[in-house]
Amino acid sequence: MFERDAALYVEDMIEFCGRARAYSAALTGATLTADAMRYDAILRNLELIGEAATHVPEVVRGMAPDVPWRQIVATRNRVAHAYLGISAETVWSILHDDLPALDLALRALLMRMTPRPSEAGR
């Protein structure tokens, strides 16, 4: 069976963070849910961040203890299954308080995971 490189999941998480942030860039907390299609796209990308996180191995997660892995997956479950629901205020907080820091932490992790050209030949 083909096993996908863990770095690809981290790259996916970075991409989905960027999409969610881009979709919300022109919004405010008050207008977040005004455009249902945009709001759904934001929620979908939050879900995808969590889905990708489920595939990041524990050893890689250990390289980034500042990333709240369990919370990311829990958020994915809340969005995907809607059995607990998620408020627009919580989504706004995730977008503006959590995703910028997550993006930076994931980029730093990716740099640690990716061998530099001078190290590749060793």
N, C-alpha and C positions, 0 to 999 in steps of 0.2 A: 504494500500500500504506500502511496506517495505521501510523504510528510512535508508539509510546508515549512519553510524557514521561519523561525520566530521573528526575525527582523521584519519580515513582510507584514506580520500582524501589527507590529509597532508602527510601521509606516502607514498601514490602514488607519490605525487609531489617530495618527497625526492628520491624515487627510480628512477623516470624518470630523475632527475638532475644527479644522479650517472651514469645512462646509457649514457646520452649525453656526459658527461665528459669522461667516459671510452672510448667511440667510437672515441673521438677526441684527446685522450692522445698522440698518436704517430704522430699527424698532426701538421702542421704549418699553419699560415694564407695563405701562398702560396699554400699549398697542400690540403687545406680543401675540395675542390671540385674535386680533382683528382680521388677519388674513389667514383663514383656516388652512389653506394649502401650504403656506410658508411655515406655519406652526407645526403642521404634520411633518413637513420635511425636516424641521429642526428635531422633532421627537424621534424621527427615524434615524437620524445621524447619531443622536445620543444612544439609541438602541444599538446601532452598529459599533459604536465605540466599546460598549460593554460586551457585545458578541465577540469582537476581536480580542478583547482582554481575556476572555475565557480560554483562548487558545495559546496564550503566552505561558510558557512553562514556568514552574516555580523557581527554577534556578535563574531564569531571566528576571522574574519579578523581584527576586532577592537582590538583584543589581540596582534596583530602584525602589528602595523602601519608602521613599517620599511619595510614591504614587499610591493612592488609596484603591488598590486593586479590588478588594471586596466590595467597597462602596460603589465602584464603577459597575461591577457585575450586578449588584443589587438594584441600582438605578435602571439598568437594562431590563431586569426582570419586571420592575414596576411599570416601565413604559410598554414593554412587549405584551404583558398579560393584563395590565390595567386592573388587576384585582385589588390593588391597594390605591390605585390612582396616583397622580402626581399633579400638584397644583402649578398654575402658571407662575406663581411667585418662586416656587422651587426651581422651575425650569430657568427663569430669569437669573436666579442666583448661580445656577450651574454655568450658564452661558457667560456671565460677566465676572464671577468670582473664582470659579473652578477651572474652566477650560483654558484660560490663558496660562495659568500655572501648570496645568496638565500638559499642554502643548510643549512648554519649555522643558519639563521633566522628561517627556517622551523623546524629544530631540536629543537631550543629553544622553539618555539611555541608548538611543540608536547609535550615537557616536562611539560609545563604549563597546557596543556590539559589533561594529563594523571595523574590520582591520584596515589600518592605513596602508597605502601602497608600499611604503618602506618596510612594513611588518609582514606583508603577505608572503614574501619570498623566504622568510625565516623558517 
